[in-house]
Amino acid sequence: MRWTALFLVVGCVPKAERQKDPVIAALAAADRQWADRSTLGIDAAEMAYTTLLARWPGEPRVWGRLARTAWSRALVNPGEARAWHEAGREQAMRCLLRDGRLEGAVTRVGDHLDTEMLDGIKGRDASCLVYAAAHTVMLVRLRGEGALLDLEDVPPLVTRAGALGEVEPALRRWAEAGELQLRGAEPSRVRKLHAEAVALAPGQAFYAAEALRAFPDLEGSLAISAPDPAWKIENAAILAASGAVEPREN
């Protein structure tokens, strides 16, 4: 089964909270390297997260960050995008399938996720849900019509992520828009989701480039602001590839 194999691989924080959950302090240190990736490079953050995964193999917050790292790798290296999206989806699905009950449910219903299966997914998994959806949308786009069946996983993933709160809100809306667009859904809904994604992350060139790719007439009407410094390397790669207008101060 598609996901069964994956199941086999499995700032300032108050002192009391750190003692209760040691992962928080460890993640904070790794996240600082992620925030500085434009100067340190992505390798440093990826190595930090991989080290944490060796300590806590089933920790969803680490798996989610590795899936996020793969997303940035794909944006920065478009020639290797498919391989990075494959890796990112695998990491996100390992996060979700670490629960044997979910793995069994996937097997029973024919290798695809549904909303009922994901009901037991908790808040710490929210990032994994969003990245599993986003990487899947990108892989379907890259593979073409032969991969359209994989889109069946996307609606339950984004629905459950939305129910858990606003984790990666711009990417969640983009994933929903991408799934609808690939299915040929009503353009007005897709257009609205793209505009919302840009408004939620106006300093990240990816969302504006994607909105304009789908709806060129949106140029001049999107909520664009100053570039996000943490996204410097991703923004540079996206602007070079798409010719999108560089984010500017409103």
N, C-alpha and C positions, 0 to 999 in steps of 0.2 A: 504494500500500500504506500501511497505517496508520502504520507506523514509518519507512518509507523516506524520507518528506519530512523527518522530524526529523533524519535523519542528515546532511542538507545543512547544518544549522546547528550547525554544530558549537559560652605561659608561658615557660618558660625552656628554651632549646634549646642544646645544646653547640655551640660555635663551628664545629667541624669538620662537624657535621651540617648547620648552616645553610649553610655554603659548598657542601656537596655537594647540598643541596636547598633552593634559595632560596625555594621556595613555603612552606616550613614557617614561617619568620619572618613572611612576609607574612600568612599565614593566622592566626597567633597574634594579630597586631594587630587584624585584622577580627573574630576570635572574641571579643576583649575587648568590642568594641562589641555583639556579639550577646548576651554574658552580661549586659550592662547595658541591654538593650532596654526593660526596665520603666521606666527613667528617660530613656534617650536616644531611645526609639522604635525600631520595626523598620526605619524608612527608613534610618537611619544604617548599620546592619549590611548591609542589602540593597545599598546604594550601594557599600559597601566590597567586598563580594563581586563585584559587577558590574564594578568597576574591576579587580579581580584577574583576572576572566575575560577582559577585554580584553587583559591581558598574557599570559595562558596559556589560550588558547581551548579547548584539549583537556584541561584539568586536571580529573580526576574529583572531586577533593576540593572544588573550587569548585562544580562542578555539584551535588554532593550537598548542600552548604550552601545553595545557592539553592533546591533542592527542599524543604529543611527550613524555610527562610524562608517559602515559599509555604504550607507546612502550618500554621505559626503564623498567617499572614494569614487562612487559612480559619477557624481557630478563633476568632480575634478578631473577624472580620467574617462572621458566619453568613449574612447576606443575600447575600454575594458568594462564598460557599463554593465553589460549583460552578466559577466562573471561576478561583479560586485553585487548586483541585485539578487543573483542566485544565492550568494553568501548571506546577504542581509535577510532574505526571506527565511533561509534555513535557520539563522540565529533566532529570529523572531518566533518561528514555529517551535523550535526546541524549547523556548521559554514557555510557550503555551501548552505544549504536549508533555511537559514534565510530570503532569498529573495523569496517572494511569487511567483514571476514569474517562478523561477526555480522549485519550488515545484509543480506548476501547470503543467509545461512541463514534469516533471517526471511522473506525474499521467497520462497525455495524451498518452505518448508513451509506457506505459506498465511497469513502475516501474524500468527502467534502465536509466542510464545517456548516453548521446552521446555528440559528439564534439560540435554540434550546441548549445545545451543547455548551455554549459559551456563558450560560447563566451563572455558572460557578466561578468564573474568572473574576479576580479581585482587583482592587485599585493599583497594586504594585505591578500588575500586568498590562496596564493601560497603554504604556508606550509600545510594548510588544504587539498589541492589537493593531495600533496605527501603522507601525512599520511593516508588519506582515501584509497589511492591505496595500500600502504604498508600493512596496517592492513587487507585489503581485501585479499591480496595475502596470508598472513599468515593464515587467517581464512579458506580459501579454502584448503590450505595444511593440516590444522588440521582436517577439516571436511571430506575431501575426495571427491570422484567423485560426491556425491550428491550436492555439493556446486559449481560445475564448472560454472553454469550460472552466479554466482556473478562476475566471471572474466570479463564479458562484460563491467563492470564499469571501469576497470583498464586502458585500452588504452586511452579513452578520458581524464581521470584524469591526466595521466602522460604527454599526449600531451599538454594539456592546461598549466600544471605546467611548462613544458619546454618553452612554448611560453612566459611565464611571467618572465623568467630569472632563474638563477641558485640558487634557494632556495632548501636546502637539496639535493644537486646534487648527492651525493653518494647513498642516499636512493632512489631517483627517478630512478636511473639506476638499482639499485637492484630490485625495484618493477617491472620495465619493464622486467628485466631478469627473475624474478620469474613467471610472467604471461606467458611469452613465453615458459618457461620450463614446466609449468603445462599443457600447450596446446600441448606439444610435438613438438615445433617449431625447425627450423634448429639450431643445436647446436653451430655453429660458431658465430651466432649473440648473443646467450646467453653467450657464453664464453667471447666475447669481452666486453659485458656490465658488467659482474662480474669483469673482470680485471680493467675496468674503475672505478668501485665503490671502489675497493681496493686502486687504485692510488689516488682517491679523498679524502679518509679518511683512510690513512695507519695506523694510530694509534688506530683504532677501530677494535677490534678483530672480531666483527660480520661479517664484509665484507670478510675478509680472510677466516673465517670458512665456510661461505656460498659458496665462490668460490671453495674451496677445497672439499666441500660436493658434489658439482655438477661436478667438474672436478679435481679429485685427482692428475692428472698429472701436474697441475699448481704449485704444491709445488716446491719452490725454484725459481720460476720465478715471483712471485708477488711483487709489490712495497710495502714492509713492512718497517716501521720506528719505532721510539721509541713510546711506548704506550702513548695515550692521557690521561693526568692526570685526566681530567674531567670524563673520561670513566672508571675510575678504577674499580668501582663495577660491571659495565656491562662486562668489559673485563674479570674480575675474574670469573664471572658466566659462560660466554661463553667458556672460556678456560677449565674450569672444566667439562662442559657438552660435549664438542666436542673433547677434546684432541688436539686442534689446537696448532701450534707452537706459543709461546709467541712473540709478536712484538719485534723487535730488531732494533738497530741503523743500517742504511745502511753503 
